[in-house]
Amino acid sequence: MARLARAEVFSPDEVAVVHVMNRVVRRCFLLGTDSLTGKNYDHRGTGAIGTQHILLTIATQAR
């Protein structure tokens, strides 16, 4: 079954967290413990949270 292109699903001026959700659904865990393999990915948390904070700061200053 073919998937719709992101441009067909979301408006260009709409803010969405598509990439993160897409990766989790495809079994590529970003954070936490993968129950299937038992691997723990908590070491990624500090970098991900720091990056989100920086992006949020930039986005709020741009308004």
Residue pairs with C-beta under 8 A, 6 or more apart in sequence:
6 18
10 16
10 18
20 30
23 30
24 30
27 34
27 36
29 39
29 41
30 41
30 44
30 48
31 41
31 42
31 44
31 45
31 48
32 40
32 41
32 42
33 39
33 40
33 41
33 42
34 40
34 41
